[in-house]
Amino acid sequence: MSKTYAIGDLHGRLDILEEVLRIIEEDAGSEPATFVCCGDFIDRGPDGAGIIARFRAGPTLPNWSWVILKGNHEDIMYQVLTRGNLAWWIGNGGHSTLMSYGYKSGDELFPLKGTLEEDLKWANSLPIYDLNTHRAFVHAGFNPQASLEDQNPQEMMWQRGPREENYQFLGRHIVHGHEQYEDGPILNSDVTNVDTFAWLYGRQAIAIFDDEVAGGPVQVLWAECEPDPVLAQICPD
């Protein structure tokens, strides 16, 4: 059975990503497999720079394919660092990402520190969605009334829907993050939401899909790390 392993928003928690990778590589063994991160891997948590470095390094095993999608926080970073409005990013947890690149209070933003300039280009080049035979992966969602060509990229990264949202896109099951639920993942018949508030509570759901079978996950594994006591004091919205 060929498998796809999907996770939601990591938000700077490199420790959780490393645990996810350990678990999925152990589960898949020597079989080919795909790993999908549905975006929002920076901000709020302490090591956005570390996550980007790990993603840019790519799989360590030859049987793996990785799909890293762009979320609204990667979009915020690009918009701010190319057009301004730093306060918008800071207000959405961007200070943690800047600190992970070596910034301290009072530092000038430009020239960009460390690998941030190259990492910014990489993050902006990421796909917004990915389609396979039975599933459509995206950060926030699709417009089911529009064709693929007529989708709005901003809406695909930013739109919000109710917990019970349930629709297909091009006949495919939807897998997304963006809407965070401590009691997730949310497993509706046509939509799986894999954002389980991991950056705050330390528990990341890993949804496993059989590539040959339509529908939702056949199994959910968990990567569990300690909650961050500092993050626990931060308003999550």
C-alpha positions, 0 to 999 in steps of 0.5 A: 500500500502506497501511503501519504502522511499529512500534517497541519500547522507546525508554527515554528515547532521544529521539535514536533517536525522531527518527531513527525519525521521519525514516526512516519519513516518508521511506519512506512519502512522501506516502502515509497511514501509521500509526506505533505505539510499543509503550510503555516510552518513558521511564526509563533513557535521558537524555530521557524528558521530551523523548520525551513532549513529542515524542509530545504534539506529534503528527505533523508531516505530515497523512497520519500517524496515531500510536498511542502505547501505555502500557508497564510503565514508564509504569505505574510512573511513574503508580503512584509519583507518585500512590501513593508508593514512589519507590525502586521507580521509581528502581531501574527507571531512573526517576532518568533521567526525573526528571533530564530534568524538571530534578530534581537529587539532594536535590530534593523530589519535590513539587510536580512540576517543569515539565510532569511533572504534565500529562505524567503525566496524558497518559501514564496516559491512553494505550491499553494495546493497539491492534487493526487488521484483521490485527494486535494491538499491545501492550507485553507481550502478551495472554492468548490464552485470554481474551476482549478484555473479560477481559484483565488490563491489568496483565498486558498491560503486565507479562507475560513470555514466552519468545523463541519464544512464538507465538500469535494473539489474535482471529485477529491477529498480535501485535506487542509489546516489553518483552522486549529482545534485542540480536539482535532483532527476534524474528520468529515466525510469529504474534508479532513482538517489536520490542524490540531493546535500543535504549536501550543499544545505539543500534539500533532496529528499525522493523517495517513491516507491509502493512495489507492483508496478514496476518502479520509485517512485510514489511520491517525498517528500522533507526534507528542512533544511538551507544550511550550510554557511560554507559548501557553501564555500567548493568545492563540488567535 
